[in-house]
Amino acid sequence: MTSNDIGVLLEDKALSLEELARACAVEPDWVVQRVQTGVLLHDGPPPGQLTAWRFTSLDLVRARRLREIESVFDANADLAALVVDLSEEVARLRRRLHVLGVDVSGGV
């Protein structure tokens, strides 16, 4: 998968299980495990075969962050998911504060 493919994905294309695994440099089983534990595809895996699963650009970003945390910090999947969840929540809260006009540039 090239950076041009990822640019197209960010616009309107969904990835298959194999494409997501390739884009994250992991085996498809890694993705399946994260879906089955609810770390990816928050609404749960759609019924049917694995080949029917489709992943959005948000899933791609989340999967890459999970993989990075697992590999860089030698973290298990649960810990990596917690770190990603918390960092996403902090980003959401900062966006809300920005909309309200609160300066959060100083960090936490």
C-alpha positions in Angstrom: 0.0 0.0 0.0 1.5 3.3 -1.0 1.0 6.8 0.5 -1.3 7.6 -2.5 -3.5 4.6 -1.6 -3.7 5.9 2.0 -4.6 9.3 0.6 -7.5 7.8 -1.4 -8.6 5.8 1.7 -8.8 8.9 3.8 -11.2 10.3 1.2 -13.7 7.5 0.6 -12.3 3.9 0.4 -12.7 1.2 3.0 -10.0 -1.4 3.6 -10.4 -5.2 3.7 -8.8 -7.2 6.5 -5.8 -8.0 4.4 -5.3 -4.4 3.3 -5.5 -3.1 6.8 -3.0 -5.7 8.0 -0.6 -4.8 5.2 -1.0 -1.1 5.8 -0.1 -1.7 9.5 2.7 -4.2 8.7 1.0 -6.9 10.8 -0.4 -10.3 10.1 -4.2 -10.5 9.5 -4.5 -12.6 12.7 -3.3 -9.5 14.7 -6.2 -7.5 13.3 -8.7 -10.3 13.9 -7.6 -10.5 17.6 -8.1 -6.7 18.0 -11.5 -6.9 16.4 -12.6 -9.8 18.5 -11.6 -8.1 21.7 -13.4 -4.9 20.7 -10.3 -2.7 20.2 -11.0 -2.2 16.5 -14.5 -1.9 14.9 -16.0 -0.6 18.1 -19.5 -1.5 17.0 -18.3 -5.1 16.8 -17.4 -7.2 13.8 -20.2 -7.3 11.2 -21.8 -10.7 10.9 -20.4 -13.0 8.3 -17.0 -13.9 7.1 -13.8 -12.1 7.8 -13.6 -11.2 4.1 -16.7 -9.0 4.5 -15.1 -6.8 7.2 -14.4 -3.2 6.1 -12.2 -0.7 7.9 -12.3 3.1 7.7 -9.5 5.6 7.8 -10.2 6.0 11.5 -9.7 2.2 12.0 -6.4 2.5 10.1 -5.1 5.3 12.3 -6.2 3.5 15.5 -4.6 0.2 14.3 -1.3 1.9 13.5 -1.2 3.6 16.9 -2.0 0.3 18.7 0.8 -1.5 16.8 3.2 1.3 17.5 2.5 1.3 21.2 2.7 -2.5 21.4 6.0 -2.6 19.6 7.8 0.5 20.9 6.8 -0.1 24.6 6.5 -3.9 24.4 3.0 -3.4 25.7 0.3 -6.1 25.6 -2.8 -5.5 23.5 -5.0 -4.4 26.5 -2.5 -1.8 27.7 -2.0 -0.5 24.2 -5.8 -0.2 23.8 -6.0 1.7 27.1 -3.3 4.2 26.0 -5.0 4.8 22.7 -8.4 5.2 24.3 -7.0 7.7 26.7 -5.1 9.7 24.1 -8.2 9.8 21.9 -10.3 11.1 24.9 -7.7 13.8 25.6 -7.8 14.9 22.0 -11.7 15.0 22.1 -11.6 17.1 25.2 -9.1 19.5 23.8 -11.2 20.0 20.7 -14.2 20.7 22.9 -12.3 23.2 25.0 -11.0 24.9 21.8 -14.6 25.2 20.5 -15.5 26.8 23.8 -12.6 29.2 23.4 -10.4 27.8 26.1 -6.7 27.9 25.4 -5.1 24.5 26.0 -1.8 25.2 24.2 0.1 24.9 27.5 -0.5 21.1 27.7 -1.8 19.1 30.6 
